[in-house]
Amino acid sequence: MMEGPALLKVSHLRTSFHTGSRKVTAVDDVSIEVKPQQIVALVGESGSGKSVTAMSILGLVDPPGIIESGEIRLGCNNLLECSSRQLRKLRGTEMAVIFQDPMNALNPVLTIGRQLMETVMLHKRVSGKEAKALALRQMQQAGLAEPERLFNKYPFQISGGMCQRVMIAIALVSGARLLIADEPTTALDVTIQAQILKELDRIRWENHVGILLITHDLGVVAELADYVYVMKSGKIVESGNVFELFSNPVHPYTKYLIECR
Ligand SMILES: Nc1ncnc2c1ncn2[C@@H]1O[C@H](COP(=O)(O)OP(=O)(O)OP(=O)(O)O)[C@@H](O)[C@H]1O
């Protein structure tokens, strides 16, 4: 199931920030791969360059940041050669992202249902009625019981865990094959964390998505990931199958992260 060509292949990516006369290379010669239905973790301490890697893949690096070199392939698309218009289209149809703080990622003045329907209608030529039906189905798929009741609620009226499920539904409604999850459970309490992790595990099989999971939490990695890249100061210092990496870490930094768990 995880055999075959990569869904996402990042090769020798370098992303830097120029501020005044200073240049910070946040991502320095990073190469990573995600296969269909695989959960790949990118771990490392705060400031190691995980989020900048994600933003580079999504085409969301803004000045003073610049992607200096490398290649990012998503399916048959060469992302660094895409225009911003093409990238906007790909974000939604091919790749989607969920963030740490789902409440802030949602629009506070629109109902949950409205936001889902708008995403559907942005990507599919369907009537309002069909969009609603699709939105409701996707809510159910993301583990939201009683979607009809939730449809007319505003983000502040539902819990953080439910908001994250709504974000997952929004991410998947357009049929994206790659989901980038940037610290998806960090802001949630432990029991809700476990539920969301389970949900991610389920949707990768059911919706055939590959997931790039960005986290500093090795517990989350052990629970969910198949493959791990360890990042430090912008570089990948070690990578491997999750079982091998945990049982036999080679790089001192990986050993340190595992000991600090
Ligand atoms: N807008 C920016 N301007 C200047 N430098 C930046 C900017 N964004 C990121 N950086 C640099 O990139 C480095 C990596 O940041 P990044 O957010 O990717 O780390 P991270 O591993 O995701 O950390 P965290 O877990 O705290 O989000 C930072 O230490 C900072 O030096």
PDBQT file of the ligand as one rigid body, heavy atoms in Angstrom, charges set to zero:
ROOT
HETATM    1  N1  LIG A 301       9.249  35.561   8.814  1.00  0.00    +0.000 N 
HETATM    2  C1  LIG A 301      10.496  35.226   9.209  1.00  0.00    +0.000 A 
HETATM    3  N2  LIG A 301      11.497  36.134   9.194  1.00  0.00    +0.000 NA
HETATM    4  C2  LIG A 301      12.754  35.813   9.562  1.00  0.00    +0.000 A 
HETATM    5  N3  LIG A 301      13.119  34.590   9.952  1.00  0.00    +0.000 NA
HETATM    6  C3  LIG A 301      12.184  33.639   9.989  1.00  0.00    +0.000 A 
HETATM    7  C4  LIG A 301      10.820  33.901   9.625  1.00  0.00    +0.000 A 
HETATM    8  N4  LIG A 301      10.110  32.758   9.761  1.00  0.00    +0.000 NA
HETATM    9  C5  LIG A 301      10.987  31.830  10.185  1.00  0.00    +0.000 A 
HETATM   10  N5  LIG A 301      12.220  32.353  10.317  1.00  0.00    +0.000 N 
HETATM   11  C6  LIG A 301      13.440  31.637  10.740  1.00  0.00    +0.000 C 
HETATM   12  O1  LIG A 301      13.283  30.270  10.468  1.00  0.00    +0.000 OA
HETATM   13  C7  LIG A 301      13.609  29.487  11.600  1.00  0.00    +0.000 C 
HETATM   14  C8  LIG A 301      12.756  28.248  11.601  1.00  0.00    +0.000 C 
HETATM   15  O2  LIG A 301      11.427  28.572  11.920  1.00  0.00    +0.000 OA
HETATM   16  P1  LIG A 301      10.233  27.518  11.904  1.00  0.00    +0.000 P 
HETATM   17  O3  LIG A 301       9.001  28.263  12.237  1.00  0.00    +0.000 OA
HETATM   18  O4  LIG A 301      10.244  26.737  10.652  1.00  0.00    +0.000 OA
HETATM   19  O5  LIG A 301      10.637  26.542  13.096  1.00  0.00    +0.000 OA
HETATM   20  P2  LIG A 301       9.793  25.349  13.662  1.00  0.00    +0.000 P 
HETATM   21  O6  LIG A 301      10.711  24.185  13.723  1.00  0.00    +0.000 OA
HETATM   22  O7  LIG A 301       8.549  25.171  12.893  1.00  0.00    +0.000 OA
HETATM   23  O8  LIG A 301       9.480  25.862  15.111  1.00  0.00    +0.000 OA
HETATM   24  P3  LIG A 301       8.082  25.884  15.908  1.00  0.00    +0.000 P 
HETATM   25  O9  LIG A 301       7.875  24.473  16.347  1.00  0.00    +0.000 OA
HETATM   26  O10 LIG A 301       8.341  26.825  17.022  1.00  0.00    +0.000 OA
HETATM   27  O11 LIG A 301       7.050  26.385  14.949  1.00  0.00    +0.000 OA
HETATM   28  C9  LIG A 301      13.398  30.406  12.772  1.00  0.00    +0.000 C 
HETATM   29  O12 LIG A 301      14.245  30.128  13.833  1.00  0.00    +0.000 OA
HETATM   30  C10 LIG A 301      13.719  31.771  12.209  1.00  0.00    +0.000 C 
HETATM   31  O13 LIG A 301      15.091  31.989  12.340  1.00  0.00    +0.000 OA
ENDROOT
TORSDOF 0
